[in-house]
Amino acid sequence: MNNANRIAAALVLLAAACGPSKTSKKEMTGLAANAPPPPSGGGKIDREVSADARAAFQAAVKFYNEQAKGGWTKDSCTAAARKFESVASSHNKMVEARYNAGLAYQNCGMLKDAEAQYQAALKIHSGHAPSLSNLGQIYFQGGNETRAKQYWEQAVKADPKVVGARNNLAWLMIRQVREKKANLRSMEEPILQHLRSALAVENDNIEAYVLLSLLYMEGAEKNKARLTLARLLLDEAQKRNDKFAPMYNARGLLQLRRENVANALEEFQKAVALDPNFIEARMNVGNIVLGFRKYGEAAQQFQEVLKRQPKNYDAVIGLGIAQRGQRDLDAAEASYKKAADLDSSRAEAYFNLGVLYKDFRANKTEDLRKAQEAYRTAIKYFTQARGKPNASPALQSDAKENISDCEKNIKSLDEAIKFQQQAPPAAPKK
């Protein structure tokens, strides 16, 4: 039976921010929605920096590094940022001071403050690639992918050696291939160009190795040698950093390609252990244990996702399937309807509502007419699922088959009801 749920194949885009988020989701969305287009221009900036400016900047860098050793907190991020802001105020040509102030804020997820500093850096030098790259990251996190892509493209144009923007652009292309929105043959070379350029600048860049492995997993159904390349790249990534959660998520995806589901689960669980906020890895754990019918464990994973992303459609569907497996039919129905409210254009919620009424509600009641009504409700939901834009051929086929089964069951129940009505009344007990 089609659960209408799926393994998440995403790599978390590398952000400069690594601490707890201080900017609310609403503020992030607002920042992204109001993001200005990237400034045109680039190249080198002609300026003279005094010895006093250099000394002040180096002192701020030393202070920043001292704070980093102790671990970033809101207070340490703010203190480090203000050191650089002070340098920038006294020496207004020093673009690096504005950039580093933004980086300090971004370390603690203070994205509104970080954005202001990066935009101030661009007013000094419109082609400052690191600021362009990090602004793209902020706008991506806020949901404005179009604007983020423009900033990353402008960053690469301003400085071909900017690694973060190249990795992020490569990931967007890989995702297009995964989602069948682009052809691997046409996209592979530009993806490779971005990632090879990133590694030429930073040979130990683990993100580029992981992204290359994800690229080579594509097309492996026709060329198994690509999986060998993917494994070698992930081995190289692990040599460089064995605590990088997206690397373990990618290892899990590779194991799935090799049909080693148990091994895949272990890799995804390692990713979650390293980064409890890694949504894609949690979704992958949840979906696999759901397949193993460990419904309580699956429900826990999807609930953890929903704490972080309350509107995650796939997590709501997964939770509903787990609740259905635990025979909590009312909770499952509520979850499916919540998913339908989140995105009425998708088929999964309606398909699973159909399954709920056909295979569970109809079989739960001893009232034959109520069972018929449950089958009719199931037909309604399966029909709605078939009409949705994202309904795959497999889902449409399953829905059609289920509708046929429901219609047969309704006819069978008609016969049973007639038999009940024609049967003589039972003799009274003596």
QUIMO-V884713 format. One line per field, one symbol per residue. ss: DSSP state (h for helix, s for strand, l for the rest). phi: phi as a letter, one per 20 degrees, with the letter a starting at -180 (. if undefined). burial: # if it has 24 or more other ideal C-beta (glycine too) atoms within 12 Angstrom, else .. Layout:
ss->???
phi->???
burial->???
//
This chain:
ss->llllllllllllllllllllllllhhhhhhhhhlllllllllllllllllhhhhhhhhhhhhhhhhhhhllllhhhhhhhhhhhhhhhhhllllhhhhhhhhhhhhllllhhhhhhhhhhhhhhllllhhhhhhhhhhhhhlllhhhhhhhhhhhhhhllllhhhhhhhhhhhhhhhhlllllhhhhhhhhhhhhhhhhhhllllhhhhhhhhhhhhlllllllhhhhhhhhhhhhhhhhllllhhhhhhhhhhhhhlllhhhhhhhhhhhhhhllllhhhhhhhhhhhhhlllhhhhhhhhhhhhhhllllhhhhhhhhhhhhhlllhhhhhhhhhhhhhhlllllhhhhhhhhhhhhhhhhhlllhhhhhhhhhhhhhhhhhhhllllllhhhhhhhhhhhhhhhhhhhhhhhhhhhhhhllllllll
phi->.fflcbfededfffdffceffdefgfffffgffefffffeornedebcdffffffffffffffgfffffenfcgfffffffffffffffecfeeffffffffffffgdmeffffgfffffffffbfdffffgfffgfffffeodfffgffffffffffbgeffgfffffffgfffffgemebeggeefffffffffffffecfeffffffffffffffnffdbffffffffffffffffeaedeggfffffffffffemdffffggffffffffbfeffffffffgfffffemeffffgffffffffecgdfgffffgfffffffemeffffffffffffffbfeeegfffffffgffecffeeeefffffgffffffggffffffeegeffgffffffffffffffffffffgfffffffefffffffe
burial->.################.#.###...##..##..#..##..#......#...#..##..##.##..#....#...#############..#.##############################.###################.##.#############..#################.....#..##.###.######.....################.....##.###.##.###.....##############...#..#########.##.###############...#.##########..#..###############..#.###.##.###.#...#################.....#..##.#############.#.##...##.###.##.##..##..#.................
//
